[in-house]
Amino acid sequence: MAIVVNLDVVLARRKMRSKELAERIGITEANVSLLKSGKVKGVRFDTLERICEVLDCQPGDILEWRRD
């Protein structure tokens, strides 16, 4: 089972760059890049909340569970 991060899709729909998201939620652009690539083991709820607030979306728009 895998959790897929669709942050790049949501950013594209909102026509927003990673740099702008990073600035608006207060994390580094490198950390946004790691989130987009799915190379993180977890994400803090407060970070997820800020992402959802800025992108006007739900956590389920960003995170998806798929069977292997």
N, C-alpha and C positions, 0 to 999 in steps of 0.2 A: 504494500500500500504506500502511496506517495501523496504528499501535499504539494500541489503545484501553485506557484506564485504567478498571478496574472497582473502584476503591477504595471508591467510595460504596456499591456493592452489598455488598462484604465488610463494611464498617462497619455497614450496616443489618442484615445477618445476625447480626452479633455484638452488636447493640444498643448500639453505642458511638458517641459523638459525636466529631466532628473535634477538638474541644478536648481531650478526654481522650487521644486518640491522639497529638496534638501534645505534650502534657505527658509522656506515657510514652516517646516516642521522642526527645524533646529537640530538636524543631524548632518553628518558629512555626506558629500556626494558619493564618496567611496562606499559608505554604508548603504545608500540607496541602490547603488550598483549591485552590491552583494545581495540585497533583498530581491531585486529584479531577476537576478540569475538563479535565485533559489539556493544559494550557497550558504545560507545561514541555518543554524539549528533551531532558532526560535526568534520571536519578536515580542518585545514588551507590549503589554496592552496599551500603555499610554502612548507609545509610538504608533501603534495601529489606530488608536483613536484619533491622533493628530492627522494621520494620513487620510482617514475616512472623512474627517472634517474638511480638510483642504480640497480633497477630490470629490466631495459630496457623494460618497458612495457607502456601501455596506461592507463589512469584513468579507462576506461571501463573494463580493465582486472581485476581491483581490486574492483570496485563498480558495483553493478547490481541492477536494479529496478525490483521488482516482485509484482504482484497483490496479495492481501490477499486471 
